[in-house]
Amino acid sequence: MKKVEYWRWRYRDPATGRMRRTTFQMTADEALAKHPDAERIAGTMLLREVDEDFADTAPRVFRPGSTE
């Protein structure tokens, strides 16, 4: 099992210019993909064990009509 850090993040809302917080914990890759200026909120880390052999079945992997 691999351990993955999930955090809550703060970022500046481009529409209003105000600082916002994520509702859910995300990995660094997920947060920075959505909000390039995101910063971790101290004390919000959640360490999860993830099975390395688990197949990713998210919609982006199995697109309808895809030959992959």
N, CA, C and O atoms as CSV, one atom per row, in Angstrom:
chain,resi,resn,atom,element,x,y,z
A,1,MET,N,N,0.837,-1.183,0.000
A,1,MET,CA,C,0.000,0.000,0.000
A,1,MET,C,C,0.885,1.251,0.000
A,1,MET,O,O,1.874,1.346,0.728
A,2,LYS,N,N,0.494,2.190,-0.834
A,2,LYS,CA,C,1.195,3.456,-0.937
A,2,LYS,C,C,0.432,4.488,-0.115
A,2,LYS,O,O,-0.799,4.467,-0.096
A,3,LYS,N,N,1.137,5.390,0.564
A,3,LYS,CA,C,0.496,6.440,1.354
A,3,LYS,C,C,0.490,7.740,0.546
A,3,LYS,O,O,1.510,8.145,-0.011
A,4,VAL,N,N,-0.672,8.379,0.496
A,4,VAL,CA,C,-0.851,9.610,-0.272
A,4,VAL,C,C,-1.370,10.701,0.662
A,4,VAL,O,O,-2.281,10.469,1.455
A,5,GLU,N,N,-0.780,11.896,0.560
A,5,GLU,CA,C,-1.213,13.040,1.362
A,5,GLU,C,C,-2.342,13.791,0.651
A,5,GLU,O,O,-2.236,14.135,-0.527
A,6,TYR,N,N,-3.407,14.032,1.383
A,6,TYR,CA,C,-4.520,14.851,0.899
A,6,TYR,C,C,-4.619,16.062,1.816
A,6,TYR,O,O,-4.537,15.921,3.037
A,7,TRP,N,N,-4.793,17.238,1.249
A,7,TRP,CA,C,-4.841,18.499,1.994
A,7,TRP,C,C,-6.067,19.303,1.579
A,7,TRP,O,O,-6.628,19.093,0.503
A,8,ARG,N,N,-6.473,20.227,2.446
A,8,ARG,CA,C,-7.376,21.298,2.020
A,8,ARG,C,C,-6.471,22.425,1.568
A,8,ARG,O,O,-5.357,22.574,2.069
A,9,TRP,N,N,-6.949,23.223,0.615
A,9,TRP,CA,C,-6.122,24.249,-0.019
A,9,TRP,C,C,-6.810,25.591,0.011
A,9,TRP,O,O,-8.038,25.666,0.066
A,10,ARG,N,N,-6.017,26.665,-0.026
A,10,ARG,CA,C,-6.558,28.022,-0.179
A,10,ARG,C,C,-6.043,28.562,-1.516
A,10,ARG,O,O,-4.920,28.275,-1.930
A,11,TYR,N,N,-6.878,29.335,-2.166
A,11,TYR,CA,C,-6.526,29.902,-3.474
A,11,TYR,C,C,-7.300,31.197,-3.670
A,11,TYR,O,O,-8.311,31.434,-3.010
A,12,ARG,N,N,-6.823,32.022,-4.573
A,12,ARG,CA,C,-7.493,33.286,-4.876
A,12,ARG,C,C,-8.490,33.051,-6.005
A,12,ARG,O,O,-8.138,32.535,-7.066
A,13,ASP,N,N,-9.739,33.439,-5.759
A,13,ASP,CA,C,-10.804,33.316,-6.763
A,13,ASP,C,C,-10.558,34.357,-7.843
A,13,ASP,O,O,-10.554,35.553,-7.554
A,14,PRO,N,N,-10.352,33.921,-9.093
A,14,PRO,CA,C,-10.053,34.885,-10.156
A,14,PRO,C,C,-11.213,35.854,-10.445
A,14,PRO,O,O,-10.980,36.978,-10.889
A,15,ALA,N,N,-12.435,35.432,-10.201
A,15,ALA,CA,C,-13.587,36.287,-10.489
A,15,ALA,C,C,-13.739,37.412,-9.466
A,15,ALA,O,O,-14.048,38.546,-9.833
A,16,THR,N,N,-13.523,37.106,-8.187
A,16,THR,CA,C,-13.758,38.096,-7.138
A,16,THR,C,C,-12.479,38.638,-6.513
A,16,THR,O,O,-12.488,39.706,-5.901
A,17,GLY,N,N,-11.369,37.899,-6.669
A,17,GLY,CA,C,-10.114,38.308,-6.056
A,17,GLY,C,C,-10.017,37.942,-4.579
A,17,GLY,O,O,-9.025,38.267,-3.925
A,18,ARG,N,N,-11.031,37.273,-4.049
A,18,ARG,CA,C,-11.045,36.889,-2.632
A,18,ARG,C,C,-10.388,35.523,-2.439
A,18,ARG,O,O,-10.377,34.690,-3.345
A,19,MET,N,N,-9.838,35.310,-1.235
A,19,MET,CA,C,-9.251,34.012,-0.904
A,19,MET,C,C,-10.376,33.028,-0.607
A,19,MET,O,O,-11.319,33.351,0.115
A,20,ARG,N,N,-10.271,31.835,-1.163
A,20,ARG,CA,C,-11.267,30.779,-0.979
A,20,ARG,C,C,-10.569,29.542,-0.450
A,20,ARG,O,O,-9.344,29.444,-0.515
A,21,ARG,N,N,-11.331,28.602,0.069
A,21,ARG,CA,C,-10.804,27.327,0.549
A,21,ARG,C,C,-11.517,26.198,-0.169
A,21,ARG,O,O,-12.704,26.296,-0.480
A,22,THR,N,N,-10.778,25.115,-0.431
A,22,THR,CA,C,-11.411,23.952,-1.047
A,22,THR,C,C,-12.321,23.284,-0.027
A,22,THR,O,O,-12.053,23.330,1.174
A,23,THR,N,N,-13.380,22.672,-0.495
A,23,THR,CA,C,-14.322,21.975,0.371
A,23,THR,C,C,-13.764,20.626,0.798
A,23,THR,O,O,-13.949,20.201,1.938
A,24,PHE,N,N,-13.080,19.956,-0.126
A,24,PHE,CA,C,-12.565,18.617,0.117
A,24,PHE,C,C,-11.048,18.604,0.054
A,24,PHE,O,O,-10.433,19.489,-0.540
A,25,GLN,N,N,-10.449,17.591,0.672
A,25,GLN,CA,C,-9.011,17.417,0.563
A,25,GLN,C,C,-8.658,16.941,-0.836
A,25,GLN,O,O,-9.405,16.178,-1.450
A,26,MET,N,N,-7.507,17.397,-1.340
A,26,MET,CA,C,-6.998,16.993,-2.648
A,26,MET,C,C,-5.501,16.765,-2.542
A,26,MET,O,O,-4.843,17.274,-1.635
A,27,THR,N,N,-4.970,15.991,-3.485
A,27,THR,CA,C,-3.525,15.834,-3.557
A,27,THR,C,C,-2.949,17.126,-4.140
A,27,THR,O,O,-3.683,17.962,-4.666
A,28,ALA,N,N,-1.638,17.276,-4.041
A,28,ALA,CA,C,-0.984,18.466,-4.585
A,28,ALA,C,C,-1.206,18.558,-6.089
A,28,ALA,O,O,-1.472,19.644,-6.604
A,29,ASP,N,N,-1.102,17.437,-6.806
A,29,ASP,CA,C,-1.297,17.448,-8.259
A,29,ASP,C,C,-2.710,17.894,-8.631
A,29,ASP,O,O,-2.887,18.696,-9.548
A,30,GLU,N,N,-3.713,17.377,-7.922
A,30,GLU,CA,C,-5.102,17.752,-8.207
A,30,GLU,C,C,-5.339,19.239,-7.933
A,30,GLU,O,O,-5.953,19.937,-8.740
A,31,ALA,N,N,-4.849,19.711,-6.796
A,31,ALA,CA,C,-5.077,21.108,-6.409
A,31,ALA,C,C,-4.393,22.077,-7.366
A,31,ALA,O,O,-4.993,23.064,-7.790
A,32,LEU,N,N,-3.139,21.795,-7.706
A,32,LEU,CA,C,-2.408,22.720,-8.571
A,32,LEU,C,C,-2.902,22.683,-10.014
A,32,LEU,O,O,-2.728,23.654,-10.749
A,33,ALA,N,N,-3.515,21.576,-10.428
A,33,ALA,CA,C,-4.111,21.509,-11.768
A,33,ALA,C,C,-5.344,22.420,-11.843
A,33,ALA,O,O,-5.591,23.057,-12.867
A,34,LYS,N,N,-6.108,22.474,-10.755
A,34,LYS,CA,C,-7.316,23.297,-10.722
A,34,LYS,C,C,-7.029,24.747,-10.371
A,34,LYS,O,O,-7.625,25.663,-10.938
A,35,HIS,N,N,-6.109,24.952,-9.431
A,35,HIS,CA,C,-5.799,26.288,-8.910
A,35,HIS,C,C,-4.279,26.444,-8.845
A,35,HIS,O,O,-3.679,26.088,-7.830
A,36,PRO,N,N,-3.643,26.962,-9.891
A,36,PRO,CA,C,-2.173,27.033,-9.934
A,36,PRO,C,C,-1.526,27.795,-8.775
A,36,PRO,O,O,-0.360,27.558,-8.460
A,37,ASP,N,N,-2.262,28.698,-8.141
A,37,ASP,CA,C,-1.690,29.466,-7.036
A,37,ASP,C,C,-2.080,28.905,-5.662
A,37,ASP,O,O,-1.911,29.583,-4.649
A,38,ALA,N,N,-2.596,27.681,-5.622
A,38,ALA,CA,C,-3.088,27.090,-4.371
A,38,ALA,C,C,-1.978,26.902,-3.346
A,38,ALA,O,O,-0.831,26.611,-3.688
A,39,GLU,N,N,-2.351,27.078,-2.074
A,39,GLU,CA,C,-1.438,26.874,-0.951
A,39,GLU,C,C,-2.083,25.906,0.030
A,39,GLU,O,O,-3.288,25.976,0.269
A,40,ARG,N,N,-1.288,25.002,0.601
A,40,ARG,CA,C,-1.798,24.064,1.602
A,40,ARG,C,C,-2.241,24.815,2.849
A,40,ARG,O,O,-1.639,25.820,3.227
A,41,ILE,N,N,-3.299,24.320,3.484
A,41,ILE,CA,C,-3.740,24.875,4.762
A,41,ILE,C,C,-3.154,23.983,5.857
A,41,ILE,O,O,-3.451,22.790,5.925
A,42,ALA,N,N,-2.334,24.568,6.695
A,42,ALA,CA,C,-1.665,23.817,7.759
A,42,ALA,C,C,-2.681,23.113,8.657
A,42,ALA,O,O,-3.728,23.671,8.983
A,43,GLY,N,N,-2.358,21.883,9.051
A,43,GLY,CA,C,-3.202,21.125,9.962
A,43,GLY,C,C,-4.350,20.392,9.309
A,43,GLY,O,O,-5.182,19.817,10.011
A,44,THR,N,N,-4.427,20.392,7.973
A,44,THR,CA,C,-5.554,19.739,7.296
A,44,THR,C,C,-5.154,18.460,6.561
A,44,THR,O,O,-5.974,17.878,5.852
A,45,MET,N,N,-3.904,18.014,6.720
A,45,MET,CA,C,-3.452,16.839,5.979
A,45,MET,C,C,-4.161,15.578,6.446
A,45,MET,O,O,-4.348,15.360,7.644
A,46,LEU,N,N,-4.549,14.756,5.490
A,46,LEU,CA,C,-5.125,13.453,5.743
A,46,LEU,C,C,-4.270,12.455,4.966
A,46,LEU,O,O,-4.127,12.584,3.751
A,47,LEU,N,N,-3.702,11.466,5.648
A,47,LEU,CA,C,-2.845,10.481,5.012
A,47,LEU,C,C,-3.688,9.244,4.720
A,47,LEU,O,O,-4.258,8.646,5.633
A,48,ARG,N,N,-3.765,8.864,3.451
A,48,ARG,CA,C,-4.574,7.704,3.047
A,48,ARG,C,C,-3.680,6.643,2.427
A,48,ARG,O,O,-2.690,6.951,1.763
A,49,GLU,N,N,-4.043,5.399,2.652
A,49,GLU,CA,C,-3.347,4.296,2.001
A,49,GLU,C,C,-4.083,3.979,0.705
A,49,GLU,O,O,-5.306,3.841,0.687
A,50,VAL,N,N,-3.320,3.867,-0.378
A,50,VAL,CA,C,-3.889,3.613,-1.695
A,50,VAL,C,C,-3.235,2.371,-2.261
A,50,VAL,O,O,-2.011,2.240,-2.232
A,51,ASP,N,N,-4.048,1.454,-2.779
A,51,ASP,CA,C,-3.520,0.249,-3.402
A,51,ASP,C,C,-2.882,0.626,-4.730
A,51,ASP,O,O,-3.553,1.177,-5.603
A,52,GLU,N,N,-1.600,0.338,-4.894
A,52,GLU,CA,C,-0.870,0.729,-6.109
A,52,GLU,C,C,-1.341,-0.025,-7.347
A,52,GLU,O,O,-1.165,0.463,-8.464
A,53,ASP,N,N,-1.932,-1.197,-7.174
A,53,ASP,CA,C,-2.377,-2.009,-8.315
A,53,ASP,C,C,-3.825,-1.741,-8.692
A,53,ASP,O,O,-4.356,-2.388,-9.594
A,54,PHE,N,N,-4.476,-0.789,-8.011
A,54,PHE,CA,C,-5.876,-0.498,-8.276
A,54,PHE,C,C,-6.035,0.168,-9.636
A,54,PHE,O,O,-5.332,1.132,-9.941
A,55,ALA,N,N,-6.944,-0.331,-10.447
A,55,ALA,CA,C,-7.184,0.244,-11.782
A,55,ALA,C,C,-8.016,1.517,-11.655
A,55,ALA,O,O,-9.058,1.522,-10.999
A,56,ASP,N,N,-7.558,2.586,-12.279
A,56,ASP,CA,C,-8.290,3.850,-12.275
A,56,ASP,C,C,-9.474,3.725,-13.212
A,56,ASP,O,O,-9.300,3.523,-14.414
A,57,THR,N,N,-10.679,3.844,-12.671
A,57,THR,CA,C,-11.883,3.699,-13.485
A,57,THR,C,C,-12.630,5.018,-13.644
A,57,THR,O,O,-13.822,5.026,-13.953
A,58,ALA,N,N,-11.940,6.119,-13.437
A,58,ALA,CA,C,-12.564,7.430,-13.603
A,58,ALA,C,C,-12.995,7.620,-15.060
A,58,ALA,O,O,-12.407,7.013,-15.956
A,59,PRO,N,N,-14.010,8.452,-15.311
A,59,PRO,CA,C,-14.502,8.652,-16.675
A,59,PRO,C,C,-13.436,9.071,-17.678
A,59,PRO,O,O,-13.555,8.762,-18.864
A,60,ARG,N,N,-12.404,9.762,-17.230
A,60,ARG,CA,C,-11.373,10.211,-18.165
A,60,ARG,C,C,-10.548,9.046,-18.714
A,60,ARG,O,O,-9.867,9.197,-19.728
A,61,VAL,N,N,-10.604,7.892,-18.057
A,61,VAL,CA,C,-9.820,6.735,-18.505
A,61,VAL,C,C,-10.571,5.949,-19.559
A,61,VAL,O,O,-9.990,5.570,-20.576
A,62,PHE,N,N,-11.851,5.697,-19.338
A,62,PHE,CA,C,-12.650,4.889,-20.249
A,62,PHE,C,C,-13.681,5.773,-20.944
A,62,PHE,O,O,-14.825,5.871,-20.499
A,63,ARG,N,N,-13.275,6.408,-22.028
A,63,ARG,CA,C,-14.173,7.291,-22.770
A,63,ARG,C,C,-15.033,6.462,-23.723
A,63,ARG,O,O,-14.530,5.510,-24.321
A,64,PRO,N,N,-16.304,6.793,-23.878
A,64,PRO,CA,C,-17.150,6.080,-24.840
A,64,PRO,C,C,-16.574,6.169,-26.246
A,64,PRO,O,O,-16.178,7.245,-26.692
A,65,GLY,N,N,-16.530,5.052,-26.935
A,65,GLY,CA,C,-16.020,5.027,-28.298
A,65,GLY,C,C,-14.507,4.979,-28.392
A,65,GLY,O,O,-13.955,4.973,-29.492
A,66,SER,N,N,-13.837,4.945,-27.262
A,66,SER,CA,C,-12.373,4.887,-27.251
A,66,SER,C,C,-11.912,3.452,-27.515
A,66,SER,O,O,-12.551,2.491,-27.087
A,67,THR,N,N,-10.807,3.328,-28.219
A,67,THR,CA,C,-10.251,2.004,-28.515
A,67,THR,C,C,-9.148,1.630,-27.532
A,67,THR,O,O,-8.489,0.605,-27.703
A,68,GLU,N,N,-8.941,2.443,-26.512
A,68,GLU,CA,C,-7.898,2.178,-25.526
A,68,GLU,C,C,-8.299,1.078,-24.584
A,68,GLU,O,O,-7.534,0.725,-23.686
